Amino acid sequence: MCIEYAQANLVVLPEKYAYDFLLFAMRNPTACPLLEVTDTGNRKLETIAKGADIATEIPKYRVYREGKLERECNDVADIWCDDFVSFLIGCSFSFEGEMLRCDLPVRQIEMGCNVPMYNTNIPCREAGIFHGNMVVSMRPMPVDKVIKAVQVTAEMPRVHGAPIHIGDPGAIGIRDLDHPDYGDPVEVREGEVPMFWPCGVTPQAAVMASRPDLCITHSPGHMLITDVKNVNLKYQEVWQK
C-alpha cells in the first residue's frame, strides 16, 4: 500500500523504560533505526506523519504484559497513559519501492503475502533491561542481482540498510525457511539466494525477552504509513523539515 511512502514500526513504553529502550535502539541501529520519538504522554506525531494519533492510526496493535502477548486490537486509546513514550522505527518495506524501481524482485509482493521474518542467533547489544537476538526479514534474490540488492538497500540505512546475512540460513540460527516465526513463507526458486535484512520486529523479540510490565507495538505487517517518501529516506535532512 502507498508504495512510494515510508512505513514505520511502533514501540510504546511507560516512561520508566524509555531511556533503556532509546539506548537499546541507538546501540542496535540497523535493527531499530529511529524515525521519531514522542514527548512523554503525547499521542500525536510531529515529523513523519504530523498529527497522526499513535493510539488509533496503526492498522493493528499488539499489547504485551510481562513479555507475554495479551491481545491484538485496532485501537489502544482505552489503555493509553500519560507516561507513555512512543518510538517509531524504520521498516524494510520502505526500501522495497526502490528495489522494484531497480528491477529487483520482491517475492512477497509477487505472492500477495507478508514478508517472512525469523528469529536468529545474532545477539543485540544490551541496554538496561532490554536484550535479545535480532529478527530478520528474508527476500530471495537471483544470484546475478544480489550485489545490486545490497547496493540499493545500503543507500537507505534509516530503514535497515544493507542485508545482515546472505546465503545459508543455518549460519544465523534459522532451521527452516518454510516456517517463519512471523509473516508468511515465500518461494525460493532455483538459482536464487536467500538474503536477510535486520527487521523492525526485533524490538518485539526484546520485549518478550526483557518482560517490561506493559508494552504496545504494531502487529507484524501492520505498520504506520507515514507522509515521508521513501526516496527522501536517503537523506538526513528529511528529519529537519
N, C-alpha and C positions, 0 to 999 in steps of 0.2 A: 504494500500500500504506500502511496505517495513516495515512489522510488527515489525521487530527487532529494528528499528531505531526511535529515538525520533522525535516528531513533535513539532513545535513552532508556537505560535500565534504572531501577529505583531501589534505594535502601532508605528506610525511615527508622530512626532510633531515638530513644529518650536521650536527653542532653548528657546524662551521666556517662553514656557510651560514645558520644560524638567525637571527642578528641581521639580516643583509641581508634575509632574507625577511620577518621581522617588520616591518621598516621599510617594505618594499615594500607589505605588506598595510595598514599604517597610512596610507600615502600614497595608497592606492587603495581606500578603504573601501567604495565601492559595489560594486566587483567582487570584493573579498576581505574581506568582513565577518567578523571573527574571532569564533568562538563559544567556543573553548577552545584553549589551548596547553599541551602537556605539559612536565613536567620532562625533562631530558636522560635518555634511556635508558628512560623509563617507558612501558610498553606499555598501561597501564591509564588510562582516563579517570576524572576526579573529579567533573565537574559535569553535563555534558549527557547522559551515559549512564554513571553511576557503575559502575565495574568492567568496562566493555566493553574487550576486548582489541583494540587497534589492528591487531595483526599477523594476526588471524584473522576479525574480525567485519565487515569491509567485504565486501559481496557479490562484488565483483570489483576487482582491483587492476591498476594499470599500473606497470611498472618501467622507468625511463629511466636510461640511462648515456650520459654526454656529450651529453645532449639528445636522444638517439635512443631510440625505444621498443624495449625489448629483449623484453618479453613481457607477456602478461596472465595473471593467475592468481587463485586464490581464497584464497591463504594466502601470507604473506611471512615467516612465522616462521623459515624456513631462512636468510634473509639479514638478519635483524634484528641490529643492532649496538647496543652500549651507548652510543654517542654520538648516536643518533637523537633528533630533536625532531619532534613531530607537531603539525600545525596543522589544526584543524577549522574549516571555513569555511561560512558560511550558504549555503543553497541556495534558488533561486527556487521549487522545488517546494513549499516551506513556505508561500508565500502563495497557492497555488492553492486550498487549502481555503477560505480567506476569499473568494476570487473566486467559487467555486461557491456559497458561502453567500449571496453578494450577487447571485446570478443572472447572473454573468458567465461566458461560455463559455470553456472551456479545451479547445482543439481536439485536442491530442494525447491527452487523456483520452477524448474522444469517439471518436477513431480507434483507440485502443488501441495507441499507439506512443510513442516517446520524443520529447521536445521538440526542435525544430530549433535548432541553435546555429551561429553564424557568426563567423569571424574578421572584424575590422573594421580601419578605418584610424584608429581613435581611440587615440592613444598613452596608455599608462600612465605615471605618474611613476616614474622610475627610482630604484633604491635598491641601492647596492653593485653586485653582478654582475647583479641582476635588472632586466630591461627587456622591452619588448614592447608589443603592442597589445591592447586589450580584446576579449574574446569576449562575444557577446551571445546571449541566447535570444529567440525570437520567438513571439508569440501573436497571431493575428489577432483583431480586435475590431470588431463593428458600430459604425458611426460614432456612433450615439447612446449608446454605452456606453463610449466612450473616456475621457471625463472621470471616470466612476465607477471605471474600472480604474486610472487614475492615483491617485485618492484612496485606494482600498483598499490598493494596494501601497505607497504612500508612507508609510502608517502602520507599515510593517514594515521599517525600514532595516537591521536585523540580518540580513535575508535579501534584500538587494539593493535594497529600496525601490522608488521610482518608476522608470518607464522612462527610459532614457538618450536614446531617439530614437523618434519616431512618424512613420510615412509612408515616403517614398522610401528604399528600401534602398541605392540607389546613393550617396546622400549620405554614408553611413558605410562605403563601400567594398565593399558586398555586390552581386555581379553577378547572382546568380540564386537566388531563394528556393527553387527546386525542387531545389537541390543544396547542402544544408547541409554545413558542414565537420565537424560532429559531429551525432549524433542522426538523426532521420528527417524527411523533408519532410511538411508538412501542407497541407491545402486553405486557400486564401484566397478566400473566396466574394465574390460581387458585393455591394457595399455595405459591405465590411469594409476596415479599415485595419491594416497590419502594425504591431505595437508591439514594441519591442526593449528588453529589460532587461539590465543588467550580469549576467554569468554567472560562476559559480564555476569554470568551465573555464579562465578567464583565467590562473590560476597555471600550468596545464599549458602554455599557449602561452608564458608567460615562461620556464618550464623549458627548453622546446625552443629558445627564442631565446638563453638565457643559458648553457646547457650545463654545469650542475654535474656532477661525476663520477658522482653517484648521486642519484636521487630516486624516491620511491614516491608514487603518487597513487591516487585511486579511478578506475575506468573510467567515462567519461561515462554518466550514467543509473543508476549503481550506487552510491548514497550510503549512508551510515550512517543508520539510523533511530534517532533519539535518544529520550530519555524526556521531553523538553520539549514541551509542547503548543504548537501554532502561535499560539494566542491569547495566550500568555504572552510571545511574542517582541515584542509591542508595548511591553513594559515592561522597563526596565533591571534591576529588582530580581530577575528570574529568575536572573541570574548571581550573586546574592549569597546564594542559599539553598543 
